[in-house]
Amino acid sequence: MKTSKAILAIGLAFAGLAVQPATAQSLTVSNQGGQPGEVQRKTVFEPFTAETGIKINIDTFNQELARIRTQVETGNLVWDAISLNPINEAAGCEEGLLEKIDWSKYVDAKAFDAVGACGAPYLASPGTLVYDSDKLSGDAAPKSWADFWNVAKFPGKRALMYQPDQTVEIALMADGVAPSDVVKVLTGPGGLDRAFRKLAEIKPHVKWWKSGDESMQLLLTGEVSMGYGWLGRVNAANASNNRKLRIVWDAGYTNALIYFGVMKGSPRKDAAVRLIAYQLSAPAQARYMEQLGNPPANSDANALLSEARRAALPDPKARNGMMQAGPTYINFWLDNGDAIRQRFATFVAQ
């Protein structure tokens, strides 16, 4: 597995993307919605429409793979391009739900670190321990996932994602597993059981969230004292609400490359690929990440970011990020994901 720095070093060289005459064509794109989706609309989709004449309609998607299956299997496609986490990119490609794209026709494929057979990565999305620094500070502020689990010393409810991937990884970090060892432990003998045992310790104190917006609302309204949240959501919540939510990078964090893929059978495949290539260009990446605050997928965009934005990104040299990447990790979830999700749902309901 490569370091975070290498993973973010994705330089893209455009090829075969000569500007075509503007048309009245439109695309429907499904993304994560909320404030990050609004930032993407303003910094990427609207400039793309101005340049190409292709209108972008936006829908939202919370990574329910069944929604992709239903559209493809019935032939009633609603979406053309879709934002995907690494597990769904791999699963959707394996199941024939996404178009297989030879990205070397459009970008310099050698510059990609984790390009999929179907999707191209357009951002890195760290998931972190976050708390409200106006309410918790000094010795009362968490400094590790062990602190997050310590409700005696740090009272209050916690917010965790109602989804096993990312959540079981965080549980292992709380149980003393170094971020660099999480994949090895999780996919090894007894690793999953260990994660569920750790989750059982904190379960009575957890409020489960099902969307990025909800993860921030639980913190902003004071329903929880600390939570797990994605970097882009934290930045957006602070900017929109004039708040001081803090991230504890030293605690360890998950990190995933987020992909754009094209729905299998989309009649607008060419336009969808064109949009994705535009999303990956350095200027579009820089506009998007300057406001969103996530690490860009295109390393050429780093030079276009402000010094303040670059300084706020996680330090790849710290090695405290756990990447949701690599064949061992992805195949583990492809082979066991359905059973783990059922086990997780039963665990939460009990």
C-alpha positions in Angstrom: 0.0 0.0 0.0 1.4 3.4 -0.9 1.6 6.4 1.4 -1.1 9.1 1.5 1.4 11.4 -0.2 1.7 9.0 -3.1 -2.0 8.4 -3.2 -2.6 12.2 -3.5 0.0 12.5 -6.3 -2.3 12.1 -9.2 -1.2 14.3 -12.0 -3.5 14.3 -15.0 -2.6 15.1 -18.6 -5.5 15.6 -20.9 -5.6 13.7 -24.2 -8.3 13.4 -26.8 -10.5 16.0 -25.2 -10.8 18.6 -28.0 -13.6 21.1 -27.3 -16.8 20.2 -29.0 -19.6 22.5 -30.0 -22.0 23.3 -27.2 -25.2 21.3 -27.3 -28.5 21.3 -25.4 -27.5 17.9 -23.8 -27.9 17.4 -20.1 -26.4 14.9 -17.6 -27.8 13.7 -14.3 -25.1 13.3 -11.7 -25.5 11.7 -8.3 -23.2 12.9 -5.5 -23.2 13.2 -1.7 -25.4 16.2 -1.5 -25.4 18.7 1.3 -22.8 21.6 1.5 -20.1 19.5 -0.3 -22.5 18.9 -3.1 -23.3 22.6 -3.3 -19.6 23.4 -3.5 -19.1 20.9 -6.3 -22.0 22.5 -8.2 -20.6 26.0 -8.0 -16.9 25.2 -8.5 -17.2 22.3 -11.0 -20.6 21.7 -12.6 -21.5 25.3 -13.4 -18.1 26.2 -15.0 -18.4 22.9 -17.0 -21.8 23.9 -18.3 -20.6 27.4 -19.1 -17.7 25.9 -21.1 -19.6 23.0 -22.9 -23.3 23.9 -22.8 -24.0 20.6 -21.1 -26.5 21.1 -18.3 -25.9 19.1 -15.0 -28.9 17.9 -13.1 -28.0 16.8 -9.5 -29.4 14.0 -7.4 -28.1 12.6 -4.1 -26.7 9.1 -3.2 -25.7 7.7 0.2 -23.8 4.8 -1.3 -26.7 2.3 -1.4 -25.5 -0.1 -4.0 -29.0 -1.5 -4.4 -30.1 1.8 -6.0 -27.6 1.3 -8.8 -28.6 -2.3 -9.2 -32.2 -1.5 -9.5 -31.7 1.2 -12.2 -29.4 -1.0 -14.3 -31.3 -4.2 -13.9 -34.6 -2.6 -14.9 -33.1 -0.4 -17.6 -34.7 2.7 -16.0 -31.6 4.8 -15.6 -31.9 8.0 -13.7 -28.2 8.8 -13.3 -25.4 9.1 -15.9 -22.4 9.7 -13.6 -22.2 8.8 -10.0 -19.9 9.4 -7.0 -18.7 6.1 -5.4 -16.6 5.1 -2.4 -13.9 2.6 -3.2 -15.9 -0.5 -2.2 -18.9 0.4 -4.3 -16.6 1.3 -7.3 -15.1 -2.2 -7.1 -18.4 -3.9 -6.4 -20.3 -2.0 -9.1 -17.6 -2.7 -11.7 -17.5 -6.4 -10.8 -21.3 -6.7 -11.1 -21.4 -5.0 -14.4 -23.3 -2.0 -13.1 -20.7 0.6 -14.3 -19.1 1.2 -17.6 -15.5 0.1 -17.9 -13.5 3.0 -19.0 -10.0 3.1 -20.4 -8.9 6.2 -18.7 -5.6 6.3 -20.6 -7.6 7.7 -23.5 -8.4 10.8 -21.6 -5.7 11.2 -18.9 -2.2 10.1 -18.2 -3.1 6.7 -16.6 0.5 6.3 -15.3 -0.2 9.2 -12.9 -3.0 7.5 -11.2 -2.3 5.6 -8.0 -5.6 3.8 -7.4 -7.6 4.2 -10.6 -10.4 1.6 -10.8 -11.4 -0.4 -13.8 -14.6 1.7 -14.0 -14.0 4.8 -11.9 -11.5 7.6 -11.7 -10.7 9.2 -8.2 -11.5 12.9 -7.9 -10.9 13.5 -4.1 -9.6 11.9 -1.0 -12.0 11.9 1.9 -10.6 11.5 5.4 -12.9 10.4 8.2 -11.9 11.8 11.6 -12.6 12.2 15.3 -14.2 15.6 15.6 -15.5 17.7 18.6 -16.8 21.2 19.4 -13.9 23.2 20.8 -16.3 25.8 22.3 -17.6 23.0 24.6 -14.5 20.8 25.1 -11.0 22.1 25.5 -7.8 21.4 27.4 -8.0 18.2 29.4 -11.7 17.9 28.6 -10.9 17.5 24.9 -10.4 14.1 23.3 -6.9 13.3 22.0 -7.4 9.7 20.8 -10.1 7.1 19.9 -9.4 5.6 23.3 -10.7 8.9 24.8 -13.7 8.8 22.5 -14.5 5.4 24.0 -13.9 6.7 27.6 -17.3 7.9 28.6 -16.3 8.1 32.3 -13.7 10.7 31.7 -15.4 12.3 28.7 -19.2 12.1 29.4 -21.8 12.5 26.7 -23.2 10.8 23.6 -21.1 10.0 20.6 -21.9 10.0 16.9 -20.9 7.1 14.7 -21.8 6.2 11.1 -24.6 3.6 10.6 -22.4 1.7 8.3 -19.8 -1.0 9.2 -17.0 0.0 6.8 -15.1 2.8 8.4 -16.8 2.1 11.8 -15.2 -1.2 12.5 -11.8 0.3 11.5 -12.3 3.1 14.0 -13.2 0.5 16.7 -9.9 -1.3 16.1 -8.0 2.0 16.4 -9.8 2.6 19.7 -8.6 -0.9 20.8 -5.0 0.0 20.2 -4.4 -1.0 16.6 -2.1 1.4 14.7 -3.8 2.9 11.6 -1.1 1.2 9.4 -2.0 -2.2 10.9 -5.8 -1.9 10.7 -6.2 -3.7 7.3 -4.0 -6.6 8.5 -5.9 -7.0 11.8 -9.4 -6.5 10.3 -8.9 -9.0 7.5 -7.0 -11.5 9.7 -8.3 -14.2 12.1 -10.6 -12.7 14.7 -10.2 -9.1 13.5 -13.9 -8.5 12.8 -15.0 -10.1 16.1 -12.5 -7.8 17.9 -14.0 -4.8 16.3 -17.5 -5.7 17.2 -16.5 -6.4 20.8 -15.1 -2.9 21.0 -18.2 -1.4 19.5 -20.3 -3.2 22.1 -18.5 -1.2 24.8 -19.6 2.1 23.5 -22.9 1.2 21.8 -25.2 2.4 24.7 -23.7 5.9 24.2 -23.9 6.1 20.4 -26.2 8.1 18.1 -25.9 6.6 14.7 -25.9 8.9 11.7 -26.9 8.0 8.1 -25.7 11.0 6.2 -22.9 13.6 6.3 -25.4 16.4 7.1 -26.7 14.4 10.0 -23.2 13.8 11.4 -22.6 17.5 11.6 -26.1 18.4 13.0 -25.6 16.1 15.9 -22.5 18.0 16.9 -23.9 21.5 16.0 -27.0 21.0 18.1 -25.1 19.5 21.1 -26.8 16.1 20.9 -23.3 14.5 21.0 -20.1 15.7 22.6 -17.9 14.2 19.8 -18.3 12.2 16.7 -16.9 10.6 13.6 -17.1 12.9 10.6 -15.6 13.6 7.1 -13.2 16.4 6.6 -15.2 18.2 4.0 -18.4 18.1 6.1 -16.5 19.5 9.1 -15.0 22.4 7.0 -18.5 23.2 5.6 -20.1 23.1 9.0 -17.6 25.5 10.4 -17.8 27.9 7.5 -21.6 27.9 7.3 -22.3 28.2 11.0 -19.3 30.2 12.3 -18.4 27.3 14.6 -15.1 25.8 15.9 -15.4 22.0 15.3 -12.0 20.5 15.7 -10.4 17.5 14.1 -8.0 15.2 16.1 -5.7 14.0 13.3 -3.3 12.4 15.8 -6.0 10.0 16.9 -5.8 8.2 13.5 -8.3 8.5 10.7 -9.7 6.6 7.7 -9.0 7.8 4.3 -10.7 6.9 1.0 -10.3 7.9 -2.6 -13.8 8.9 -3.9 -14.5 8.0 -7.5 -16.7 9.1 -10.4 -18.1 6.3 -12.5 -20.5 6.1 -15.4 -23.7 4.1 -15.1 -23.8 1.0 -17.3 -25.9 1.7 -20.4 -26.0 5.5 -20.1 -26.8 6.9 -23.5 -24.7 9.9 -22.5 -21.6 8.0 -21.7 -19.3 10.3 -23.8 -20.6 13.4 -22.1 -20.3 11.8 -18.7 -16.6 10.8 -19.3 -16.0 14.4 -20.5 -17.4 15.8 -17.2 -15.3 13.4 -15.1 -12.1 14.4 -17.0 -13.0 18.0 -16.4 -13.5 17.3 -12.7 -10.0 15.8 -12.5 -8.3 18.8 -14.1 -6.0 20.9 -11.9 -8.0 24.1 -12.1 -11.3 22.4 -11.3 -9.7 20.4 -8.5 -8.2 23.5 -7.0 -11.5 25.5 -7.1 -13.3 22.6 -5.5 -10.8 21.8 -2.8 -10.1 25.4 -1.9 -13.7 25.6 -0.7 -14.3 22.0 0.4 -11.0 21.6 2.2 -10.3 18.0 1.1 -7.0 16.8 -0.3 -7.1 17.0 -4.1 -6.7 13.9 -6.2 -4.6 15.7 -8.8 -1.3 16.7 -7.4 -1.0 19.6 -9.9 -3.9 21.2 -8.0 -1.8 21.5 -4.8 0.2 24.4 -6.2 -3.0 26.3 -6.9 -4.3 26.0 -3.4 -3.8 28.8 -0.8 -1.1 28.3 1.8 -3.8 28.3 4.5 -5.7 25.5 2.8 -2.6 23.4 2.2 -1.6 23.8 5.9 -5.0 22.5 7.0 -4.6 19.2 5.2 -3.4 16.1 7.0 0.3 15.5 7.0 1.0 12.4 4.9 4.4 12.0 6.7 2.6 11.3 10.0 1.4 7.9 8.7 -1.7 8.0 10.9 -4.2 7.6 8.1 -5.7 4.2 7.3 -6.4 3.9 3.6 -9.5 2.1 2.3 -7.5 0.8 -0.6 -5.5 -2.1 -1.8 -6.6 -5.6 -3.0 -6.6 -7.1 0.5 -9.0 -4.5 1.9 -11.3 -4.2 -1.1 -11.5 -8.0 -1.6 -12.3 -8.5 2.0 -15.4 -6.2 1.7 -16.4 -7.6 -1.7 -16.3 -11.2 -0.3 -17.8 -10.4 3.2 -19.6 -7.1 2.9 -23.2 -8.3 2.7 -22.7 -10.6 5.7 -21.0 -7.9 7.7 -23.7 -5.3 6.9 -26.3 -7.7 8.1 -24.4 -8.4 11.3 -23.9 -4.7 11.9 -27.6 -4.0 11.4 -28.6 -6.8 13.8 -25.9 -5.5 16.3 -27.3 -1.9 16.3 -30.9 -3.1 16.6 -30.3 -5.4 19.6 
